[in-house]
């Protein structure tokens, strides 16, 4: 029942009441004018008038009762689904909320031909749009996309949900692995930080081995085993958990060694954890990342829902890429008859289903092996269709906006789009340096502590030697440093020259 019909019914009711009261007053005036009428006759006459008034008022009330609205819809999970003899879903909940706000009753039936609504060459509409145009239904509530062609044939409310066009396909349809994909668990900055930490630790091993008297007690006669090359080798072996002897003997060297082992364990754990998921669920590894990739490849078949607004979008587009996609679908006849068929073919593999992003998100939530690409084109909305020019559409649009502002639409979305996919792990992105900043800090503290202990060990030995030699501690310390860094280097060069001469 529209607002215009309601207003007309109220006007007729008022007119009838006015006529009744006028007739009643005329009869009373006539009765009083005739004093010869007996009291019993007057009472009968008044009773007849009262019965006439009640009868006319009841007739007027019956004429003002609104008839139930006829609503057409289509089965699509989770918008409209069967539950025994009843229908449930997002659209049914939305219709119930609108009926409460606008105080109307309704009867819902499924569309006869199972179609949303498409115009043929003669200009006739099928599906839900056709039923509204022909007057077989007052409203059509379903995921009906708001388009210019439909707007010309029927009236459309404000959108109750925003959507777009995207691509659904299996996760395992991915591109071949590259030669350097093993580096993807860490970012470039993280790899540079690891390299700097490796070189810094090797240098600290070399320095501590020369400074600590516990590691190298007699620089004049003993050979230092921790040269720079050996320090690099030892550090690399410790990082890969292989080990390479000899191991440090001094406390300072062992502190650096333990710190580097801890750093290596955490680093390897993070690397293998990210490596195991780096090629799993993210669409970055997919062969098809968007519509341009879809149009340029030949290995994956693709299609969309027959007679849908998505198909009309590609058919009417002037974009060369979208035109190629439409021509390919027309040539191969790769259309599907329903959303469920498109999801099923995508699950079987080697098929990309093009559809509404909101519906594809639901498929991803229900089927863990599927994924929707990030690219979304042709943003539009889902609306309720009604008879062209019907004033009720304005009230429905206002009610939809009120439900949106109150958060009811968001609640319905979260209710019916709840994900049942619990086994799909999220892909770890490339690890950034700030994610390991704690371990880098621990390593820096360990290296600093090891070098400090080595300096303290050498200082303690210098003080002891200074008392025996009756020299200042600084003089003895300078001599020790000279012997451990310069003299030993010269001695090693002479030893190498002597060995070369002996070989010659």
C-alpha positions in Angstrom: 0.0 0.0 0.0 1.5 3.3 -1.0 1.2 6.7 0.8 -1.1 8.1 -1.9 -3.6 5.1 -1.4 -3.5 5.6 2.4 -4.3 9.3 2.1 -7.2 8.6 -0.3 -8.6 6.0 2.1 -8.5 8.5 5.0 -10.2 11.1 2.9 -13.1 8.8 1.9 -13.5 7.8 5.6 -13.8 11.4 6.7 -16.4 12.1 3.9 -18.5 9.1 5.0 -18.5 10.2 8.6 -19.6 13.7 7.7 -22.5 12.3 5.7 -23.5 10.0 8.5 -23.6 12.8 11.1 -25.5 15.1 8.7 -28.1 12.4 8.2 -28.3 11.8 11.9 -28.9 15.5 12.6 -31.6 15.7 9.9 -33.4 12.7 11.4 -33.3 14.1 14.9 -34.6 17.5 13.8 -37.4 15.8 11.9 -38.2 13.6 14.9 -38.4 16.5 17.3 -40.5 18.5 14.9 -43.1 15.9 15.0 -44.4 15.8 18.6 -47.0 13.2 17.6 -44.3 10.5 17.4 -44.3 8.2 20.4 -41.3 7.7 22.6 -41.0 4.0 21.6 -40.9 4.9 17.9 -38.2 7.5 18.7 -36.0 4.9 20.4 -36.4 2.5 17.5 -35.4 5.3 15.1 -32.3 6.2 17.2 -31.3 2.6 17.2 -31.6 2.4 13.4 -29.4 5.5 13.0 -26.7 4.2 15.4 -26.6 0.9 13.6 -26.2 2.7 10.3 -23.4 4.8 11.7 -21.5 1.7 13.0 -22.0 -0.1 9.7 -20.6 2.8 7.6 -17.7 3.3 10.0 -16.7 -0.4 9.7 -16.9 -0.2 6.0 -14.7 2.8 5.9 -12.1 1.1 8.2 -12.1 -2.0 6.0 -11.5 0.2 2.9 -8.5 1.8 4.6 -6.6 -1.5 5.5 -3.4 -1.9 3.6 -3.0 -5.1 1.6 0.1 -7.2 2.1 3.1 -6.3 -0.2 4.3 -9.0 -2.6 8.1 -9.4 -2.4 10.2 -11.3 -4.9 13.7 -12.6 -4.2 16.2 -15.2 -5.3 18.1 -17.9 -3.5 21.7 -16.9 -2.9 23.8 -17.6 0.2 23.7 -15.7 2.5 21.2 -13.2 1.2 18.2 -15.6 1.0 18.3 -19.3 2.0 15.8 -22.0 2.7 15.2 -23.2 6.3 12.5 -25.7 6.1 9.5 -24.0 4.7 10.8 -20.6 5.7 13.4 -18.2 4.2 16.3 -16.7 6.1 19.4 -14.7 5.4 20.7 -11.1 5.1 17.9 -9.9 2.9 15.2 -11.5 5.0 16.6 -9.8 8.2 16.8 -6.5 6.3 13.2 -6.8 5.1 12.1 -7.6 8.6 13.8 -4.4 10.0 12.3 -2.3 7.2 8.8 -3.7 7.9 9.1 -2.8 11.5 10.1 0.8 10.7 7.5 1.4 8.0 4.7 -0.8 9.5 3.8 -3.0 6.5 3.1 -6.7 6.0 4.5 -8.7 3.2 4.5 -12.1 1.4 7.8 -13.3 -0.1 8.2 -15.7 -3.0 11.1 -16.9 -5.0 11.5 -15.5 -8.6 10.0 -18.0 -11.1 12.8 -18.1 -13.7 15.7 -17.9 -11.1 17.2 -14.8 -12.7 18.1 -11.3 -11.4 16.8 -9.4 -14.3 18.1 -8.8 -17.8 16.6 -7.0 -20.8 16.4 -8.9 -24.1 16.5 -7.5 -27.6 12.8 -6.7 -27.6 13.2 -4.6 -24.5 11.4 -7.1 -22.2 12.8 -7.8 -18.7 13.1 -11.2 -17.1 13.8 -12.3 -13.5 13.0 -10.2 -10.5 13.1 -6.9 -12.5 10.6 -8.4 -14.9 8.2 -9.3 -12.2 8.3 -5.8 -10.7 7.8 -4.2 -14.2 4.8 -6.5 -15.0 3.2 -5.8 -11.6 3.6 -9.4 -10.3 5.6 -8.1 -7.3 5.7 -4.8 -5.5 9.3 -5.0 -4.4 12.4 -7.1 -5.3 14.9 -7.5 -2.5 18.2 -9.3 -3.3 21.8 -8.4 -4.2 20.4 -6.4 -7.1 23.1 -4.1 -8.5 22.1 -0.5 -9.1 22.5 0.2 -12.9 21.3 2.8 -15.3 19.3 0.3 -17.3 17.5 -1.0 -14.3 16.9 2.5 -13.0 15.0 3.3 -16.2 12.7 0.3 -15.8 12.1 0.2 -12.1 12.6 2.4 -9.1 15.7 1.7 -6.9 16.3 2.7 -3.3 19.6 3.9 -1.8 22.2 1.1 -1.7 22.1 -1.1 1.4 25.6 -2.6 0.6 28.6 -1.4 -1.4 30.4 -3.8 -3.7 32.6 -4.1 -6.8 33.9 -6.6 -9.3 36.8 -8.9 -8.5 38.3 -12.3 -9.3 38.1 -15.5 -7.3 40.5 -18.4 -7.8 42.4 -21.2 -6.0 45.4 -20.2 -3.9 47.6 -22.9 -5.5 47.3 -21.3 -8.9 50.6 -19.3 -8.5 53.5 -18.3 -10.6 56.7 -20.3 -10.7 59.2 -19.7 -7.9 62.1 -17.3 -8.7 65.8 -18.0 -8.2 66.1 -15.7 -5.2 62.7 -16.5 -3.5 64.7 -17.9 -0.6 65.5 -14.4 0.4 61.9 -13.2 0.7 61.5 -14.0 4.4 63.6 -11.0 5.3 63.6 -7.6 3.8 66.7 -6.0 2.2 67.3 -3.8 5.2 67.2 -6.9 7.5 69.7 -8.8 5.3 72.0 -5.7 5.4 71.7 -5.6 9.2 72.5 -9.4 9.5 75.6 -8.9 7.3 76.7 -6.0 9.5 76.1 -8.0 12.6 78.1 -10.9 11.1 81.1 -8.8 10.2 81.0 -6.9 13.5 80.9 -10.2 15.5 83.9 -11.6 13.6 85.9 -8.5 14.2 85.1 -8.6 17.9 86.2 -12.2 18.0 89.5 -11.3 16.4 90.0 -8.2 18.7 89.1 -10.0 21.9 91.4 -13.0 21.1 94.3 -10.6 20.7 93.5 -8.5 23.8 92.7 -11.2 26.3 95.7 -12.6 28.1 93.7 -15.7 28.8 93.3 -16.3 25.1 96.8 -15.3 24.0 99.2 -15.2 27.0 102.6 -15.0 25.2 102.4 -12.8 22.1 106.2 -13.1 21.6 106.3 -16.9 21.3 102.7 -18.1 20.7 100.7 -17.9 17.5 97.3 -16.4 17.7 94.7 -18.9 16.4 91.9 -16.4 16.1 93.0 -14.5 13.0 90.5 -12.4 11.1 90.0 -15.2 8.5 89.4 -17.8 11.3 87.1 -15.4 13.1 85.0 -15.0 9.9 84.9 -18.8 9.5 84.1 -19.4 13.2 81.2 -16.9 13.1 79.7 -18.4 10.0 79.9 -21.9 11.4 78.2 -20.7 14.6 75.4 -19.0 12.7 74.6 -22.2 10.7 74.8 -24.3 13.9 77.8 -26.3 12.5 80.6 -25.1 14.8 84.2 -24.6 13.9 87.1 -25.0 16.3 89.1 -23.9 18.2 86.6 -22.3 20.5 87.4 -19.3 22.7 89.0 -20.0 26.1 88.7 -16.6 27.7 85.5 -15.4 29.5 85.2 -12.4 27.2 85.3 -14.6 24.1 82.8 -17.0 25.5 80.4 -14.2 26.3 80.6 -13.0 22.6 80.2 -16.6 21.5 77.1 -17.3 23.6 75.5 -14.0 22.5 76.1 -14.8 18.8 74.7 -18.3 19.3 71.5 -16.9 20.8 71.2 -14.4 18.0 71.7 -17.1 15.4 69.0 -19.4 17.0 66.4 -16.6 16.9 67.4 -15.5 13.4 67.1 -19.0 12.0 63.8 -19.6 13.7 62.3 -16.4 12.2 63.7 -17.3 8.8 62.3 -20.8 8.6 59.0 -19.6 10.0 58.6 -16.9 7.4 59.9 -19.2 4.6 57.2 -21.8 5.3 54.4 -19.2 4.8 56.0 -16.8 2.3 54.4 -18.7 -0.6 51.2 -19.9 1.0 48.1 -17.7 1.2 48.9 -14.2 0.0 47.7 -13.2 -3.5 51.1 -11.6 -4.1 52.3 -15.0 -5.3 49.4 -15.6 -7.6 49.8 -15.8 -11.3 46.7 -13.5 -11.7 46.9 -10.4 -9.6 44.3 -8.4 -11.5 42.3 -8.1 -14.7 45.3 -7.1 -16.8 47.0 -10.4 -15.9 43.8 -12.3 -16.5 43.4 -10.9 -20.0 47.1 -11.5 -20.9 47.3 -15.2 -19.9 45.9 -18.2 -21.7 46.4 -21.0 -19.1 43.5 -20.2 -16.8 39.9 -20.2 -18.0 37.6 -17.5 -16.6 33.9 -16.6 -16.7 31.1 -14.8 -14.9 27.4 -15.1 -14.1 25.2 -15.3 -17.2 22.8 -12.3 -17.4 24.3 -10.5 -14.5 25.3 -6.8 -14.2 28.9 -7.9 -14.1 28.6 -9.3 -17.6 26.9 -6.0 -18.7 29.8 -4.0 -17.2 32.3 -5.8 -19.4 30.0 -5.7 -22.4 29.5 -2.0 -22.2 33.0 -1.0 -21.2 35.3 0.9 -23.5 38.4 -0.2 -21.7 40.5 -2.4 -24.1 41.4 -4.9 -21.3 37.8 -5.3 -20.2 36.7 -5.7 -23.8 39.2 -8.5 -24.4 37.9 -10.2 -21.3 34.3 -9.9 -22.5 35.1 -11.1 -26.0 37.0 -14.1 -24.6 34.0 -15.1 -22.4 31.6 -14.7 -25.4 33.9 -16.8 -27.6 34.4 -19.6 -25.1 30.9 -19.4 -23.6 32.5 -19.7 -20.1 29.4 -18.4 -18.3 28.0 -20.0 -15.2 24.3 -20.2 -14.3 24.7 -19.5 -10.6 27.0 -18.2 -8.0 27.4 -21.7 -6.5 28.5 -23.0 -9.9 31.1 -20.3 -10.2 32.5 -21.1 -6.8 32.5 -24.8 -7.5 34.5 -24.4 -10.7 37.0 -22.1 -9.0 37.5 -24.8 -6.3 38.1 -27.4 -9.0 41.1 -25.4 -10.3 42.2 -23.8 -13.5 39.2 -21.4 -13.5 38.9 -17.8 -12.3 35.4 -16.7 -11.4 34.6 -13.0 -11.9 31.9 -11.7 -9.6 30.7 -9.2 -7.0 33.5 -8.7 -4.4 31.0 -9.0 -1.5 29.9 -12.4 -2.7 33.4 -13.5 -3.4 34.4 -12.5 0.2 31.8 -14.9 1.4 33.2 -17.7 -0.7 36.6 -17.1 0.7 35.3 -17.2 4.2 33.6 -20.5 3.6 36.2 -22.2 1.4 39.8 -22.0 2.7 41.4 -23.0 -0.6 40.0 -20.0 -2.4 41.3 -16.4 -2.5 40.1 -13.1 -3.9 42.6 -10.8 -5.7 43.1 -7.3 -4.3 42.0 -5.4 -7.4 38.3 -4.3 -7.3 36.7 -2.4 -10.2 33.3 -0.9 -11.0 32.3 0.1 -7.4 28.5 0.1 -7.1 25.8 -0.8 -4.6 23.0 -3.3 -4.0 19.5 -1.8 -3.9 15.8 -2.7 -3.5 13.7 -2.5 -6.6 10.1 -1.3 -6.7 7.5 0.0 -9.1 8.7 3.0 -11.1 7.4 6.2 -9.4 6.2 4.5 -6.3 6.4 6.9 -3.3 7.2 4.0 -1.0 10.8 3.8 -2.4 11.5 7.2 -0.7 10.5 5.8 2.7 12.6 2.7 2.1 15.6 4.7 1.2 15.2 6.8 4.4 14.8 3.6 6.5 17.9 2.1 4.9 20.0 5.2 5.8 18.6 5.1 9.4 19.6 1.4 9.7 23.1 2.2 8.4 23.6 5.1 10.8 22.4 2.9 13.7 24.9 0.2 12.8 22.3 -2.4 12.0 23.6 -3.0 8.5 27.1 -3.6 9.8 25.7 -6.0 12.4 23.9 -8.0 9.7 27.0 -8.1 7.6 29.1 -9.5 10.4 26.3 -12.0 11.3 26.0 -13.5 7.8 29.6 -13.2 6.6 31.2 -14.9 9.6 34.2 -16.9 8.5 34.3 -20.6 9.1 37.8 -21.0 7.6 40.0 -21.6 10.7 42.8 -23.6 9.1 44.1 -20.9 6.8 47.3 -19.4 8.3 48.1 -15.8 7.5 51.2 -15.2 5.5 54.0 -13.6 7.3 55.4 -10.6 5.4 59.1 -9.9 4.9 60.6 -9.4 8.3 61.7 -5.8 8.9 64.7 -4.8 11.0 62.5 -3.3 13.7 61.0 -6.7 14.3 64.4 -8.0 15.4 65.6 -4.9 17.1 65.6 -6.6 20.4 68.0 -9.3 19.3 70.3 -6.8 17.6 70.4 -4.9 20.8 71.2 -8.0 22.8 74.0 -8.8 20.3 75.4 -5.3 20.6 75.4 -5.5 24.4 77.1 -8.9 24.3 79.8 -7.7 21.9 80.4 -4.6 24.0 80.6 -6.6 27.2 83.1 -9.1 25.7 85.4 -6.3 24.4 85.2 -4.5 27.8 86.1 -7.7 29.7 89.0 -8.3 27.3 90.3 -4.8 28.0 89.9 -5.3 31.7 91.8 -8.6 31.6 94.7 -7.0 29.7 94.7 -4.0 32.1 94.8 -6.4 35.1 97.8 -8.2 33.6 99.5 -4.9 32.8 99.2 -3.7 36.4 100.6 -6.9 37.6 103.5 -6.7 35.2 104.1 -3.0 36.0 104.7 -3.8 39.7 107.2 -6.5 38.7 109.0 -4.4 36.1 108.7 -1.2 38.2 107.1 0.7 35.3 103.9 2.6 35.0 100.7 0.7 34.2 100.1 2.9 31.1 103.6 2.1 29.7 103.2 -1.6 30.2 99.7 -1.5 28.7 101.0 0.3 25.6 103.8 -2.2 25.2 101.2 -5.1 25.4 99.0 -3.5 22.8 102.0 -2.9 20.5 103.1 -6.5 20.9 99.6 -7.9 20.3 98.7 -5.9 17.3 101.9 -4.7 15.5 104.6 -7.0 16.6 102.6 -10.1 15.9 101.6 -8.9 12.5 105.3 -8.3 11.6 106.2 -11.7 13.1 103.6 -13.4 11.0 104.8 -11.7 7.8 108.4 -12.7 8.6 107.2 -16.3 9.3 105.4 -16.4 6.0 108.5 -15.0 4.1 110.7 -17.7 5.8 108.3 -20.4 4.8 108.2 -19.2 1.2 112.1 -19.2 1.1 112.2 -22.7 2.5 109.8 -23.9 -0.1 111.8 -22.2 -2.9 
